[in-house]
Amino acid sequence: MKQTILRKYARLIARSGVNIQKGQDVIIYCQLDEPKFVELLVDECYKAGARKVKVEFSHQPLYKLAVRHQTVTELAKVEEWEKARLQHYVDTLPCTIYLNSSDPDGLKGINQKKIAKADQKSWPIVKPYYDKMENRQQWCIAAVPGAAWAKKMFPDLPKGRAIEKLWEAILSTSRVTDDPVAEWEAHDKDLLDRCTYLNSLGIAELHYKGDNGTDLTVGMIPEAQFLGGAETSLKGISFNPNIPSEECFTSPMRGKAEGIVYATKPLSYNGELIENFSVRFEGGKAVEVKAEKNQALLEQMIAMDEGAAYLGECALVPVDSPINESGLLFYRTLFDENAACHLALGMGFTNTIRGFEDKTLEECREMGINDSMEHVDFMIGYEGLDIDALTRDGRTVPIFRRGKWAF
């Protein structure tokens, strides 16, 4: 891939993604793939005004070894220096960039129950730090190719060509054009206009109906709003948390979901794929899940804590989005969730509450925002999905017809 276009992508992440302000620190979390691109990204972060850029690499095989050899107690332990680092992040609020490239099947065969027990033990320790950073910092999730991921998507191609094809797909769907920063400004404006219309309706419920058996009604929080594209931190800085992004999303009312929904794409969770599954809700809670592949993992996911079985997000994405029209299944939530309407089990977004700036996290959660250690998106959109909004003044307004915007 040409260095000129990769540099444009790096500049997009640094300037439109996290939107680094002069003097801010930056942390980049990534795997061992594409180190040359990481160099470009670090350079662009400094050019955008970063004071210091820190890169933290991870590697799935090393994590598998840790899970195999360490006890649950050791896996769950949060060392004092780790707490000090988290407190430093609370104090300094660094811009955070996550570069995804890992193998979708990279943790296949790992002891998932052991991971779950360790995460359940460590979460109460680290959660207070993350709560203190919520809505206050800029962050962005983007992607670069990994060899195993590329071969998963393009199994018939040699490794080098598969990586090149994946680069092409990432750059195209991320709107990396001659001027990607300007392209994203226009894209953010379109998403904002759609959210403005949705917020004008006074939606009380969303009703999802599909010829695949989906029939689900989800209640909305009266004070909630739809968001899409760029967001604004409590420090007043605009940033794009996902590159790419095609969604208008909100957080629904905890405890208000009835019916069944069928997933339309595989879900990559903890390094393994869950395929052909459904979720049935009663009283807002996922009370039954079925899957042709990895049902036990899906059951474990919704039992991670009390909030993991409740909805945290409803996101609207048309089937004519660039990602869906590419015809590619990415096996990665960042892309697949932006190819289709999706729901998320687990933590909701407190910034979807109007006036969240003047409320505490606890107040937002008391209004109906779900809280959990999990936030797992799964895709439900396809050409046969209709969505209606039932408004608080008694109207039924079409939102989606046959998988596309109805307005």
C-alpha positions in Angstrom: 0.0 0.0 0.0 1.3 3.5 -0.9 2.8 5.4 2.0 1.0 8.6 0.9 -2.4 7.1 1.4 -1.4 5.4 4.7 -0.1 8.7 6.0 -3.5 10.2 5.1 -5.2 7.5 7.2 -2.8 8.1 10.1 -3.5 11.8 9.9 -7.3 11.1 9.9 -7.0 9.0 13.1 -4.9 11.6 14.8 -6.9 14.7 13.8 -10.5 13.6 13.1 -10.4 10.4 15.3 -9.0 11.5 18.6 -8.5 15.2 17.5 -5.3 15.7 19.5 -5.0 19.1 21.2 -1.6 20.8 21.6 0.2 19.4 24.7 -2.0 16.3 25.1 -0.5 12.8 25.7 -1.5 9.9 23.5 -1.6 6.1 24.1 -1.8 3.7 21.2 -2.9 0.1 21.9 -2.1 -2.3 19.1 -0.9 -5.8 18.2 2.4 -6.7 16.5 1.0 -6.2 13.0 1.9 -3.3 10.7 4.7 -1.6 12.8 5.5 0.7 9.9 2.0 2.1 10.1 2.3 2.6 13.8 5.4 4.7 13.1 3.4 6.8 10.7 0.6 7.2 13.3 3.0 8.2 16.1 4.6 10.8 13.7 1.2 12.2 12.9 0.2 12.4 16.5 3.3 14.5 17.2 2.6 16.7 14.2 -0.9 17.2 15.6 0.6 18.6 18.8 1.0 15.6 21.1 3.3 16.1 24.1 4.2 12.4 24.4 3.0 9.3 22.5 3.2 5.9 24.2 2.7 2.6 22.3 1.6 -0.6 24.1 1.8 -3.8 22.0 -0.1 -7.0 22.8 0.1 -10.5 21.2 -2.6 -13.1 21.4 -0.2 -16.1 21.8 1.3 -14.4 24.9 -2.1 -13.9 26.4 -3.0 -17.6 25.8 0.2 -18.6 27.6 -0.7 -16.3 30.5 -4.2 -17.8 30.8 -2.8 -21.3 30.6 -0.2 -21.0 33.3 -1.5 -18.4 35.7 -4.1 -19.0 38.4 -7.4 -17.1 38.3 -6.1 -15.1 41.3 -3.0 -14.0 39.4 -4.8 -13.2 36.2 -7.3 -11.1 38.2 -4.7 -9.3 40.3 -4.4 -5.5 39.7 -0.9 -4.6 40.9 -0.3 -1.3 42.8 1.7 0.1 39.9 -1.2 -0.7 37.6 -3.6 1.2 39.9 -1.1 4.1 39.9 -1.0 4.1 36.1 -4.8 4.2 35.9 -4.9 7.1 38.4 -2.3 8.9 36.2 -4.7 8.4 33.3 -7.5 9.8 35.3 -5.4 12.8 36.2 -4.0 13.5 32.7 -6.8 12.1 30.4 -4.6 11.0 27.5 -6.1 10.6 24.0 -6.5 6.8 23.5 -6.2 5.0 20.1 -7.0 1.3 19.7 -5.7 -0.3 16.5 -7.5 -3.6 15.8 -5.7 -6.3 13.8 -6.0 -9.5 15.8 -7.0 -12.9 14.5 -10.8 -13.3 14.9 -10.1 -16.9 15.9 -6.9 -16.2 17.7 -8.1 -17.3 21.2 -9.9 -20.4 20.0 -9.5 -23.2 22.5 -8.6 -20.9 25.4 -10.2 -21.5 28.8 -13.0 -19.0 28.5 -14.4 -19.8 32.0 -11.1 -18.9 33.5 -11.0 -15.6 31.7 -14.5 -14.8 32.8 -13.7 -15.5 36.5 -10.6 -13.4 36.3 -12.4 -10.5 34.6 -15.2 -10.7 37.2 -12.7 -10.4 40.0 -10.6 -7.5 38.5 -13.5 -5.4 37.2 -14.7 -4.0 40.6 -11.1 -2.8 41.1 -10.6 -1.0 37.8 -14.2 0.2 37.3 -13.9 3.3 39.5 -11.0 4.6 37.4 -12.9 4.1 34.2 -15.9 5.8 35.6 -13.8 8.8 36.4 -12.7 9.0 32.8 -16.1 8.4 31.2 -17.0 11.2 28.7 -13.9 13.2 29.7 -11.3 11.9 27.2 -11.0 11.5 23.4 -10.7 8.0 22.1 -10.8 6.3 18.7 -10.9 2.7 17.5 -9.5 2.0 14.0 -8.0 -1.0 12.3 -4.9 -2.2 10.4 -4.5 -5.6 8.7 -3.2 -8.6 10.5 -2.0 -11.6 8.5 -4.4 -14.1 10.2 -7.3 -11.7 9.9 -6.6 -11.1 6.2 -6.4 -14.9 5.5 -9.7 -15.4 7.4 -11.3 -12.9 5.0 -9.5 -13.9 1.8 -8.6 -17.6 2.3 -7.9 -18.2 -1.4 -5.3 -15.5 -1.7 -1.6 -15.6 -0.8 -0.8 -13.9 2.5 0.7 -10.8 1.0 -2.2 -10.2 -1.5 -4.7 -10.9 1.3 -3.1 -8.2 3.5 -3.2 -5.8 0.5 -6.9 -6.6 -0.1 -7.7 -6.0 3.5 -5.8 -2.7 3.5 -8.0 -1.7 0.5 -11.2 -2.6 2.3 -10.2 -0.8 5.5 -9.2 2.4 3.7 -12.3 2.4 1.4 -14.8 1.9 4.2 -13.0 4.3 6.4 -13.5 7.0 3.7 -9.8 7.6 3.2 -10.1 9.8 0.0 -7.9 12.6 -1.4 -9.0 14.6 1.7 -10.3 12.2 4.3 -10.6 14.9 7.0 -13.0 16.9 4.8 -14.8 13.7 3.8 -15.5 12.9 7.5 -16.7 16.5 8.2 -19.4 16.0 5.6 -20.2 12.4 6.8 -20.5 13.6 10.4 -22.9 16.3 9.2 -25.2 13.7 7.5 -25.3 11.5 10.6 -26.1 14.6 12.7 -29.0 15.5 10.5 -30.4 12.0 10.8 -30.0 12.0 14.5 -31.7 15.5 14.7 -34.8 14.1 12.9 -34.9 11.0 15.1 -34.7 13.1 18.2 -37.6 15.3 17.0 -40.0 12.4 17.0 -40.3 11.8 20.7 -39.8 8.0 20.4 -41.2 5.9 23.2 -40.5 2.5 21.6 -38.7 0.9 18.6 -40.4 -2.1 17.1 -38.1 -4.4 15.1 -39.8 -6.9 12.7 -38.1 -9.2 10.3 -39.1 -12.1 8.0 -36.3 -14.2 9.7 -38.4 -14.3 12.9 -37.2 -11.1 14.6 -40.0 -9.5 16.5 -38.7 -7.2 19.3 -39.9 -4.1 21.0 -37.5 -1.9 22.9 -38.4 1.0 25.2 -36.6 4.3 25.1 -35.6 6.7 27.9 -37.6 9.9 27.5 -34.5 12.0 28.1 -32.3 10.1 25.7 -31.1 11.2 22.3 -29.6 9.6 19.2 -25.9 10.3 18.5 -23.8 9.5 15.5 -20.4 10.2 14.1 -18.5 12.8 16.0 -19.0 13.2 19.8 -17.9 15.9 22.2 -16.1 15.3 25.5 -16.9 17.1 28.7 -13.9 19.3 27.9 -15.6 20.5 24.8 -13.4 18.6 22.3 -15.0 16.9 19.3 -13.7 13.5 18.3 -14.8 10.4 16.2 -14.7 7.3 18.5 -15.1 4.8 15.6 -13.4 4.8 12.2 -15.4 3.7 10.2 -18.8 4.6 11.6 -22.2 4.6 9.9 -24.5 4.4 12.9 -27.1 6.5 14.6 -27.3 5.1 18.1 -28.9 5.5 21.5 -29.1 3.7 24.8 -32.5 2.2 25.6 -34.4 2.0 28.9 -33.0 -0.8 31.0 -35.7 -3.4 31.6 -37.8 -2.4 28.6 -37.4 -5.1 25.9 -39.8 -7.8 24.9 -39.5 -10.4 22.1 -36.9 -12.2 20.1 -34.2 -11.1 17.8 -32.0 -13.1 15.4 -28.4 -12.2 14.6 -27.5 -11.8 11.0 -23.7 -11.9 11.2 -21.2 -13.9 13.4 -20.1 -12.3 16.6 -16.4 -12.3 17.6 -16.2 -12.5 21.4 -13.1 -13.1 23.4 -11.2 -14.3 20.3 -13.9 -16.8 19.2 -16.8 -16.7 16.9 -20.4 -17.2 17.9 -22.6 -18.0 14.9 -26.3 -18.2 13.9 -27.7 -17.2 17.3 -30.9 -15.6 18.7 -31.7 -13.8 21.9 -35.1 -13.7 23.6 -36.0 -10.9 26.0 -38.5 -10.7 28.8 -38.8 -7.7 31.1 -35.8 -6.2 29.4 -33.6 -9.2 30.2 -32.1 -11.8 27.9 -33.7 -14.9 29.3 -32.8 -17.4 26.5 -30.0 -17.6 23.9 -29.5 -20.2 21.2 -26.5 -20.5 18.9 -25.4 -23.1 16.4 -21.8 -22.4 17.3 -20.4 -21.5 20.8 -23.7 -21.3 22.6 -22.0 -21.9 26.0 -19.8 -18.9 25.3 -22.9 -16.8 24.5 -24.5 -18.0 27.8 -21.3 -17.1 29.7 -21.3 -13.6 28.1 -24.8 -12.7 29.4 -24.0 -14.0 32.9 -20.8 -11.9 33.4 -22.7 -9.6 35.7 -26.2 -8.4 36.4 -26.2 -5.9 33.6 -24.7 -8.1 30.9 -28.2 -9.6 30.0 -29.7 -6.2 29.5 -29.5 -3.9 26.4 -27.1 -1.0 26.4 -27.4 0.2 22.8 -29.8 0.3 19.8 -28.0 1.4 16.6 -29.5 2.1 13.2 -27.4 1.4 10.1 -28.8 1.0 6.6 -27.9 -2.0 4.4 -26.7 0.4 1.7 -23.8 1.5 3.9 -20.4 1.4 2.2 -19.3 -1.5 4.5 -22.3 -3.7 3.6 -22.1 -2.8 0.0 -18.5 -4.0 -0.1 -20.0 -7.5 0.2 -17.3 -8.4 2.8 -17.8 -10.1 6.2 -15.0 -8.6 8.3 -15.4 -10.9 11.4 -14.8 -7.8 13.5 -17.4 -5.7 15.3 -15.9 -2.4 14.3 -16.8 -3.0 10.7 -19.6 -5.5 10.8 -21.6 -3.3 13.3 -21.4 -0.5 10.7 -22.8 -2.8 8.0 -26.1 -3.5 9.7 -28.4 -2.4 12.5 -27.2 -3.8 15.7 -27.9 -4.1 19.4 -25.5 -4.3 22.3 -25.8 -6.2 25.5 -24.2 -4.6 28.6 -23.1 -1.1 29.4 -25.0 1.8 28.0 -23.7 5.3 27.1 -24.4 8.0 29.6 -23.7 10.7 27.0 -26.9 9.7 25.2 -28.9 11.5 28.0 -29.7 15.1 27.2 -27.9 17.3 29.6 -25.6 14.5 30.8 -22.9 17.2 31.3 -24.8 18.4 34.4 -25.6 14.9 35.8 -23.5 12.3 37.6 -23.0 8.8 36.2 -25.3 7.5 38.9 -28.0 9.9 38.0 -27.8 8.8 34.3 -28.0 5.2 35.3 -31.0 5.9 37.6 -32.7 7.3 34.5 -32.4 3.9 32.8 -28.8 3.7 31.3 -27.6 0.1 31.8 -24.3 -0.5 33.7 -22.1 -3.6 33.1 -18.5 -4.7 32.7 -19.6 -5.9 29.2 -20.6 -4.0 26.0 -21.0 -6.5 23.2 -22.5 -5.5 19.9 -24.3 -8.0 17.7 -25.7 -7.5 14.2 -29.4 -7.9 13.5 -29.9 -5.8 10.3 -30.5 -7.2 6.8 -32.7 -6.5 3.7 -35.8 -8.0 5.4 -35.8 -5.8 8.6 -38.4 -3.1 9.2 -38.3 -0.8 12.2 -41.1 1.5 13.4 -41.0 4.2 16.0 -43.9 4.4 18.4 -43.9 8.0 19.6 -45.0 9.4 22.9 -47.9 11.2 21.3 -49.3 8.0 19.8 -48.0 7.9 16.3 -46.3 5.1 14.4 -43.5 6.4 12.2 -41.5 4.2 9.8 -37.8 4.4 10.5 -36.5 1.4 8.3 -38.1 -0.4 5.5 -36.4 -3.5 4.0 -33.2 -2.6 5.8 -32.9 1.0 4.6 -33.8 4.4 6.0 -37.5 5.1 5.5 -37.0 8.9 5.6 
